[in-house]
Amino acid sequence: MLDNRKAAFQQTRASIPEIYDILESEGIQQFSWPDGKPFYDCPNDEFRLFFALSGDGFNPLFNKEAKQTATSTGLYLFCLNLPLEERQKPENVYLAGVIPGPDKPSGTQINHYISLIVDDFLPFWNTGVQYTHTRKRPAGALCRAAIVPVLADALGVRQICGYGSVTSKFFCTLCWLPLSDVENFTKSSWPTRDLESHRFWAERWQEAGTSVYREKLVDDHGIRYTPLLRLPYFDPPKYAVVDTMHNLLTGLLQRHCRNIWGMNLEIEDGDGEFPPGTTPPAPPSDHAMRETRRALEFGDITQLTKARKESLWYLCLDLGLR
């Protein structure tokens, strides 16, 4: 099966017009192993395997106990070299660990469990692991393996990859856009995250002497240390992926589009300046606007509190305020 998959990518390496599999993605295709070559460009007696790391909580009580809530966390590995139809069958999923409950692990607690997984994967990268023989290769085969990417929901990705919460100052895993500027939809203005800065602040967090200083670093920069950074190739901004189950199948994308953004075929399109389905208030008189602006310029709080709602609304609109 793995031979067939490697041969298929060797034949289609020139161009992949449409992506049907994560192995066809740019991040995987450009991934370089220690010899600088892609995963399919290796000797016949060598395999280079990608494993996706996933983590999610589950109720070990199966929701059967009345008013009883408990959460255990499973850590799973999926071999991406397997065909799509085989990849997530229970017999092909590696249960890498179970974190006992009754609560979800904290950002620092989960590091102890991830570190054990990293310990297992480091030899697969540094030297590879030699198997003495396989069914098709009596003389043995060399296996190299890498953890790429991390697949989980938004909270799980942040916990495993060492990010702050979705409500932290820097809420995004791809850019440095602050939460205060969350309504900025100009993608070209978003400062892009990079591995160098991520490792820098993660190492500062690891070297911090007190929990208070660590919390301050997370508050200021939204990054903490993860043992995955011990893997020389791991790049959190590139390899943190929100899985399709949470993004699509459980309806999160639909809810975001319809309920938060207000996308609806029955609502007339606009330029996005105003919330969908709403209309701005009637413009105030010129005199009312002049008085409101004057109160703002002179810092007259008393007069501002007396201003009518529509005057304040259009004053904020003119100043580009939320």
Secondary structure as UniProt FT lines:
FT   HELIX           2..11
FT   HELIX           22..24
FT   HELIX           26..29
FT   TURN            34..35
FT   TURN            39..40
FT   TURN            44..45
FT   STRAND          46..58
FT   TURN            60..63
FT   TURN            66..67
FT   STRAND          72..79
FT   TURN            80..81
FT   HELIX           84..87
FT   HELIX           90..92
FT   STRAND          93..99
FT   TURN            107..108
FT   HELIX           109..126
FT   STRAND          129..131
FT   TURN            138..139
FT   STRAND          141..152
FT   HELIX           154..161
FT   TURN            166..167
FT   HELIX           179..181
FT   TURN            182..183
FT   HELIX           187..189
FT   HELIX           195..207
FT   HELIX           211..221
FT   HELIX           227..230
FT   TURN            232..233
FT   HELIX           236..239
FT   STRAND          240..242
FT   HELIX           245..249
FT   HELIX           252..255
FT   HELIX           256..260
FT   TURN            265..266
FT   TURN            276..277
FT   HELIX           286..297
FT   TURN            298..299
FT   HELIX           301..306
FT   HELIX           309..319
//
